[in-house]
């Protein structure tokens, strides 16, 4: 039912976790994709290989989204390859534990720079292209931490809360230009970013108990809602935060 044949999708953080699975799901729906990555070229090449199995094209681009010049370059390279950008998915982020009162300014700035400023950078560069096209979909990946806070990760929660406010603000501003902006807010997801937490059996049991569904999400269960928001099925959804957390945080 969802058909994105020949659309061009740019996914940040597309070599791992939610971003990588999202790239594959978009390829299955008919889209060609660009994925950005920072260091792991081998992982990015693996995603390219899997995308190509669906008969689609995938462009891997190395860069730091917190650097505006890198974002400009990666967008330019995508245009050189595909001529347009229909969908932007901002999934790149970092999650580093740091107790408040002992958190260094460098730690705070690194998280805000990647998670919030990086998303601003990509949106700010891509929006001018989407305005010329009179069409575009932007999906930002926030978190339950941005809705309820998260002890020992206040910088992460602040970045994701800021991302929610940013999403709502530009959504209203851009919709009359034919650009839809929405967000998904995942809870716990089985990715390498949090795998060290799940190795602690007691901690994992506590997490299970906090989720009414009684299950930690797979990356595919986040990628699906992202694909939905990029499709025509979501054309009357503007500035929304789609909660994908198994019932652990209920806010509408």
Secondary structure, DSSP 8 states (H G I E B T S, - for coil): ----TT-EEEEETTTSHHHHHHHHHHHHTT-EEEEEESS-HHHHHHHHHHHHTTT--EEEEE--TTSHHHHHHHHHHHHHHHS---EEEE---------TTT--HHHHHHHHIIIIIHHHHHHHHHHHHHHHHT-EEEEEE--THHHH--TT-HHHHHHHHHHHHHHHHHHHHHGGGTEEEEEEEE-SB-SGGGHHHHTSHHHHHHHHHT-TT---B-THHHHHHHHHHHSGGGTT--S-EEEESTTSS---
